[in-house]
Amino acid sequence: MNALWSILHLILAGQRKAILRAAALAFLVLAAGAALLGLSGWFVGAAATAGLAGAGTAFDAFRPAAVLRTLALGRAAARYGERLLAHDATLRALGTLRPRLLARYLAAPYQRMVRIRDDEAANRLIADIEALDGVAGRLVLPVVAGLAALVAALLALWFLVGPGLALWTVLGWGLGAAVIFGLAVRGAAPVARRTEAAVEAVQSRLVDLIRARRELAVYGRLFDQWEAVETAESRRLALRGWLDRVDRRTGAALSALGALVGGGVLAIGIAAAQAGRLAPAMVVLAFLAALALGEAVLPLRRAAAELGRMAEAARRVRHDLAQPEATLGRAVATGRRGIAIHDLSLSRPGGGAPLVSGLSLTVEAGETVVLTGPSGSGKSTLMLAIAGLHPVGEGSILIGGLAVGDWNEDDLRASVTLVPQASVLMAGTVAEALRAGAPEADDATLWEALEAVRLDRAVGRRGGTGLRLVHRGSGLAPGEARRLALARAILRRPAVLLLDEPTAGLDEPTARAVLKGIRAFLPETAILIASHGHVEGAAADRVVALR
């Protein structure tokens, strides 16, 4: 629960006023409801007593009726305002939490960003934020307003009907609801966590089924995957049914508590009325006010079923918020171009034996250098390190004469462009995909970049740069999608271009033409290529082998 307290503190620190305003109106709704029902009971009881005493004609019915109408109208208005302010407080709480969390993800180290981009991680992130949506509206506001209403009821009943009835009513509701809530949370919290995991499993397996449907059909596993989805959904429904049973039992327990509190109020009040210490009308007032206070604890029923889900989401979100940000310096680049690496050592994230050790390398402006070596020799890791996305163990990497760690983030991104092995294309048109790298590029420049990577004819035949792509660039062949990612990169006209297996999936003539087109488009750029193929080596000024 410590994680949930941390998230609550974060939300309250940012939106304390909004939440307090909503809680104040929620308190007014509860107080007006208890006062309306209690005064109605007193009114009926007092009128009956006056009638039995033969003083019905002298009984003043107008002022109590006016107060009742005022309370009814005021409660309706307060309820409307409470709904508006509760939604406002919830949205403001999200405005505090979501931007901070997303900003931390955007500033995360590259390896962590890659994991976040995974579908399972994305589904989990969405589910966690959805679970924490209710922290303000379904947990903080009801609890604060309910406690305030119980305290106000204690004071009012103490003054109107005496300490015995006041203590029985308020302590009965308060302590009884706390015990019921604690037992409900104890039973529901672990089931809620498993239910959330089951929801994620259903989503993940369903996404896998849709995305890999062709491969699954080819290997005869389509129905197996569908059965896996159904199995996960059956488990989710079973766990959801368990939570529903906990919810119904909690509701039944709160109803029984209301009967117990109300029965106790009647017993104590009748005894006091028979002893002449309390008017019958005040007994009715206390009884109906006690029943009305059940509204103050009723939201605990829903909160008990969701608290486990909220707590688990809060634990993961707090962990995400506590992760370190990627840091780069604020020095200004010298204006020199090219790469200079001196006695460099690199290791995998988490440590272990160095992937690269004692490497020294230079790539001058206008030069193309190819890195070769077996898989696992550190070519991709070196690319990430040059781009400032992987920590340097020993030695140094200089871009334009300045250490990568000393660059200003915006300047580094403007000067260095990396095209990794698995590039992502978002849904949209070809023009939108290209302008993701160069927002100010005009149509003529877009076509120049497409021509450089030998994609202009293929795009032209399909309607031009208005050709619409779907998720992950579907609509293009793999080799075409790869060349579109290369065109997007060269549009930035970087001082340093890092290409990881740029011609994978291309036939040899096309690969040679693409490399030639890139160099023609970027004559002054220092280009470093990681590759297993001989086509890149033939187009390079130098080839460096990593061992």
Residue pairs with C-beta under 8 A, 6 or more apart in sequence:
1 311
3 311
3 314
3 315
3 317
3 318
3 319
4 135
4 307
4 310
4 311
4 314
4 315
6 314
6 318
7 97
7 132
7 135
7 314
7 317
7 318
8 135
8 139
8 140
10 96
10 97
10 100
11 19
11 93
11 96
11 97
11 135
11 136
11 140
12 19
12 140
13 96
14 92
14 93
14 95
14 96
15 89
15 92
15 93
15 95
15 96
15 136
18 85
18 88
18 89
18 92
18 93
19 89
19 92
19 93
19 136
19 140
19 141
19 144
21 85
21 89
22 82
22 85
22 86
22 88
22 89
22 136
22 141
23 140
23 141
23 144
23 145
23 148
25 78
25 81
25 82
25 85
26 82
26 86
26 141
26 142
26 144
26 145
27 144
27 145
27 148
27 149
27 152
28 74
28 75
28 78
28 82
29 75
29 78
29 79
29 82
29 145
30 145
30 146
30 148
30 149
30 293
30 295
30 296
31 149
31 152
31 153
32 71
32 74
32 75
32 78
33 75
33 292
33 295
34 149
34 153
34 289
34 292
34 293
34 295
35 71
35 156
35 289
36 68
36 71
36 72
36 75
36 292
37 288
37 289
37 291
37 292
38 285
38 286
38 288
38 289
38 292
39 64
39 67
39 68
39 71
39 285
40 68
40 288
41 281
41 284
41 285
41 287
41 288
41 289
42 64
42 281
42 282
42 284
42 285
43 61
43 64
43 65
43 68
43 281
44 281
44 284
45 279
45 280
45 281
45 282
45 283
45 284
45 285
46 59
46 64
46 279
46 281
47 56
47 59
47 61
48 281
49 279
49 280
49 281
50 56
50 58
50 59
51 59
86 136
86 137
86 141
87 137
89 136
89 137
89 141
90 133
90 134
90 136
90 137
93 135
93 136
94 129
94 133
97 129
97 132
97 317
98 129
100 321
101 129
101 317
101 320
101 321
104 320
104 321
104 323
104 325
105 113
105 116
105 320
107 325
107 326
108 116
108 323
108 325
108 326
109 324
109 326
109 389
109 391
110 326
110 384
110 387
110 389
110 390
111 349
111 389
111 390
112 323
115 121
116 122
116 125
117 424
119 204
119 207
120 200
120 204
123 200
123 203
123 204
123 207
124 200
124 316
127 196
127 199
127 200
127 313
128 313
128 316
128 317
129 313
129 317
131 196
131 306
131 309
131 310
131 312
131 313
132 310
132 313
132 314
132 317
134 306
134 310
135 310
135 314
138 299
138 302
138 303
138 306
139 303
139 306
139 307
139 310
142 299
142 300
142 303
143 299
143 300
143 303
145 296
146 296
146 297
146 299
146 300
149 293
149 296
150 170
150 173
150 174
150 293
150 296
151 170
153 166
153 169
153 170
153 289
153 293
154 166
154 167
154 169
154 170
155 166
156 166
156 289
157 165
157 166
157 169
157 170
157 286
157 289
158 166
158 167
160 282
160 285
160 286
161 269
161 278
161 282
161 283
161 285
161 286
162 272
162 277
162 278
164 268
164 272
165 265
165 268
165 269
165 272
165 286
168 261
168 264
168 265
168 268
169 261
169 265
169 286
169 289
169 290
169 293
170 293
172 257
172 260
172 261
172 264
172 290
173 257
173 261
173 290
173 293
173 294
173 296
173 297
176 257
176 260
176 261
177 254
177 257
177 297
177 300
180 250
180 253
180 254
180 257
180 300
181 250
181 300
181 303
181 304
183 253
184 246
184 249
184 250
184 253
184 300
184 301
184 304
184 305
185 304
185 307
185 308
187 246
188 243
188 246
188 247
188 304
188 305
188 307
188 308
189 307
189 308
189 311
190 308
191 239
191 242
191 243
191 246
191 308
192 243
192 305
192 306
192 307
192 308
192 309
192 312
193 308
193 309
193 311
193 312
194 239
195 236
195 239
195 240
195 243
195 309
196 309
196 312
196 313
198 232
198 235
198 236
198 239
199 236
201 232
201 235
201 236
202 229
202 232
202 233
202 236
205 225
205 228
205 229
205 232
206 229
208 225
209 216
209 222
209 225
209 226
209 229
212 225
213 222
216 222
216 224
216 225
243 305
246 304
246 305
247 301
247 302
247 304
247 305
250 300
250 301
250 304
250 305
251 301
254 294
254 297
254 298
254 300
254 301
257 297
258 291
258 294
261 290
261 293
262 287
262 290
262 291
265 283
265 286
265 287
265 290
266 283
266 287
269 278
269 282
269 283
269 286
269 287
270 283
272 278
272 283
273 279
273 280
273 283
326 388
326 389
327 405
328 388
328 404
328 405
328 406
328 407
328 408
328 409
328 412
329 403
329 405
329 406
329 407
329 408
330 408
331 402
331 406
331 407
331 408
332 408
332 411
333 399
333 400
333 401
333 402
333 407
333 408
333 411
333 415
334 400
334 401
334 402
335 400
336 400
336 401
337 364
337 365
337 400
337 495
337 496
337 524
337 525
337 526
338 362
338 363
338 364
338 365
338 367
338 399
338 400
338 495
338 496
338 526
339 361
339 362
339 363
339 386
339 397
339 398
339 399
339 496
339 526
339 528
340 361
340 362
340 397
340 398
340 401
341 359
341 360
341 361
341 362
341 386
341 395
341 396
341 397
341 398
342 360
342 395
342 396
342 398
343 358
343 359
343 360
343 394
343 395
343 396
344 356
344 358
344 359
344 360
344 361
344 382
344 385
344 392
344 393
344 394
344 395
344 396
344 397
345 354
345 356
345 357
345 358
345 359
345 392
345 393
345 394
345 395
346 354
346 355
346 356
346 378
346 381
346 382
346 385
346 390
346 392
346 393
347 353
347 354
347 355
347 393
348 355
348 381
349 390
354 393
355 376
355 377
355 378
355 381
356 377
356 378
356 381
356 382
356 546
358 395
359 382
359 395
359 546
360 395
361 369
361 544
363 369
363 496
363 526
363 527
363 528
364 526
365 495
365 524
365 525
365 526
366 523
366 524
366 525
366 526
367 526
367 527
367 541
367 542
368 519
368 527
368 528
368 529
368 539
368 540
368 541
369 527
369 528
369 529
369 540
369 541
369 542
369 543
369 544
370 528
370 529
370 530
370 531
370 536
370 537
370 539
370 540
370 542
370 543
370 544
371 379
371 382
371 528
371 529
371 530
371 531
371 544
371 545
371 546
372 379
372 531
372 532
372 537
372 543
372 544
372 545
372 546
373 379
373 545
373 546
373 547
375 532
377 546
377 547
378 546
379 500
379 530
379 546
380 420
380 421
380 500
380 530
381 390
382 530
382 546
383 418
383 420
383 498
383 500
383 528
383 530
384 390
384 418
385 391
385 392
385 397
385 404
386 397
386 399
386 404
386 416
386 418
386 496
386 498
386 528
387 412
387 416
387 418
387 498
388 404
388 405
388 407
388 412
388 416
389 418
392 404
392 405
396 403
397 403
397 404
398 404
399 407
399 412
399 415
399 416
399 495
399 496
400 415
400 495
404 412
407 415
414 492
414 494
415 494
415 495
415 496
416 494
416 495
416 496
416 498
417 437
417 489
417 492
417 494
417 496
417 497
417 498
418 489
418 498
418 500
419 485
419 486
419 489
419 497
419 498
419 499
419 500
419 502
420 500
421 500
421 501
421 504
423 481
423 482
423 485
424 472
424 473
425 433
425 469
425 472
425 473
425 476
425 481
425 484
425 485
426 432
426 433
426 436
426 471
426 472
427 468
427 469
427 470
427 471
428 468
428 469
429 465
429 466
429 467
429 468
429 469
430 459
430 464
430 465
430 466
430 467
430 469
430 484
431 443
431 446
431 465
431 466
433 469
433 473
433 484
433 488
434 441
434 446
434 449
434 450
434 465
434 484
434 487
434 488
434 491
435 441
435 446
436 488
437 488
437 489
437 491
437 492
438 445
438 488
438 491
438 492
438 493
441 449
441 491
443 465
445 491
446 465
446 487
446 491
447 456
447 465
448 521
449 487
449 488
449 490
449 491
449 521
450 456
450 459
450 465
450 487
451 517
452 487
452 490
452 514
452 517
452 518
452 520
452 521
453 483
453 484
453 486
453 487
453 490
453 514
453 517
453 518
454 483
454 510
454 513
454 514
454 517
455 480
455 483
455 484
455 487
458 480
459 465
459 467
467 475
468 475
469 475
469 476
473 481
473 484
476 484
478 505
479 505
479 506
479 510
482 502
482 503
482 504
482 505
482 506
483 506
483 514
486 499
486 502
486 514
486 518
489 497
489 499
490 497
490 518
490 521
490 522
493 522
493 525
494 522
494 525
495 524
495 525
495 526
496 525
496 526
496 527
496 528
497 518
497 522
497 525
497 526
497 527
497 528
498 528
498 530
499 527
499 528
499 529
499 530
500 529
500 530
501 530
501 531
501 532
502 514
502 515
502 518
502 529
502 531
502 536
503 510
503 511
503 514
503 515
503 531
503 533
503 535
503 536
506 514
508 535
511 533
511 535
511 536
512 535
512 538
512 539
515 535
515 536
515 539
516 539
518 527
519 527
519 539
529 536
529 540
531 537
537 543
